[in-house]
Amino acid sequence: MEQITVENLAEKLNLECLGGKAGLHHTVKGVYISDLLSDVVGHARESDVWVTLHTHVNIVAVATLKNLSAIIITGGRVPDKETIAACDAQQIPVLVTQHSTFHLAGQLYRLLASNEEF
Amino acid sequence: MVFSISQAFVRYIRKMEKFSFQISGGDYQNIGYVSNTIKKILNTRKISAVNSRRIAVSIFEVETNIILYARRGTIEIELDNSSVVVAANDEGKGIENVWLAMQEGYTTANEEIRRLGFGAGLGLSNINNNADILWISSKVNIGTCLILVFLI
């Protein structure tokens, strides 16, 4: 299966990119869903998309540390302006959706589960 | 015996490249600064991705703990071709029971810390899972000292 980029995800799942657009070409190799930052730091894998409900700037530090491909914030929450600025600086796309984490997880699973690398 | 070993250790680390950071308690905005800075430095050296990842993850937890729980602290990182040593000292509330604090899920975090997604009781166990040697010394209401050694 061909590689999926953050941009592909955004188009297919109708996600709005609010920052870090320079990183939209990042390849997505998997998904990690957690709202405990130390859990993400401990267990997310490189090039994962991270789904969270946190909006504060610390999520960008975590994503940078783990070389994550993008951050998706669920439930219609909006990232802080410091978060958007940090995403721009680190070139990590931050995307938002009105859907709940559960709904988005289902969409992501349907889209990515057939990918061998997933 | 202890004296001669520590003298040898001091002589050894004197030859290493050193980086030093001052950390302010409560400076939430800067969580991740030290670890991401060191990660960038390590990526310019002949250090494998696995090693640079586990070192960066551990330093992230160390700096997070100082910012969340201490008044102020320092993190010193020393490296050469075979090892990375991280020494963190803080002035703060200290750890009452180190054994308990090492248990995954144990936390003393308040509501504010938890709201940010920290304080799940995973920090010290993340460090323990990633460092080759972890030494902790702490005194309540004085502070905490951590030394981490990574063999690379």
Boltz contact constraints between the chains, C-beta under 6 A:
constraints:
  - contact:
      token1: [A, 35]
      token2: [B, 117]
      max_distance: 6.0
  - contact:
      token1: [A, 36]
      token2: [B, 117]
      max_distance: 6.0
  - contact:
      token1: [A, 36]
      token2: [B, 120]
      max_distance: 6.0
  - contact:
      token1: [A, 37]
      token2: [B, 117]
      max_distance: 6.0
  - contact:
      token1: [A, 37]
      token2: [B, 118]
      max_distance: 6.0
  - contact:
      token1: [A, 38]
      token2: [B, 120]
      max_distance: 6.0
  - contact:
      token1: [A, 38]
      token2: [B, 122]
      max_distance: 6.0
  - contact:
      token1: [A, 38]
      token2: [B, 123]
      max_distance: 6.0
  - contact:
      token1: [A, 38]
      token2: [B, 126]
      max_distance: 6.0
  - contact:
      token1: [A, 39]
      token2: [B, 122]
      max_distance: 6.0
  - contact:
      token1: [A, 41]
      token2: [B, 57]
      max_distance: 6.0
  - contact:
      token1: [A, 41]
      token2: [B, 60]
      max_distance: 6.0
  - contact:
      token1: [A, 42]
      token2: [B, 126]
      max_distance: 6.0
  - contact:
      token1: [A, 54]
      token2: [B, 117]
      max_distance: 6.0
  - contact:
      token1: [A, 57]
      token2: [B, 29]
      max_distance: 6.0
  - contact:
      token1: [A, 58]
      token2: [B, 31]
      max_distance: 6.0
  - contact:
      token1: [A, 61]
      token2: [B, 31]
      max_distance: 6.0
  - contact:
      token1: [A, 61]
      token2: [B, 32]
      max_distance: 6.0
  - contact:
      token1: [A, 64]
      token2: [B, 36]
      max_distance: 6.0
  - contact:
      token1: [A, 65]
      token2: [B, 35]
      max_distance: 6.0
  - contact:
      token1: [A, 65]
      token2: [B, 36]
      max_distance: 6.0
  - contact:
      token1: [A, 65]
      token2: [B, 56]
      max_distance: 6.0
  - contact:
      token1: [A, 65]
      token2: [B, 60]
      max_distance: 6.0
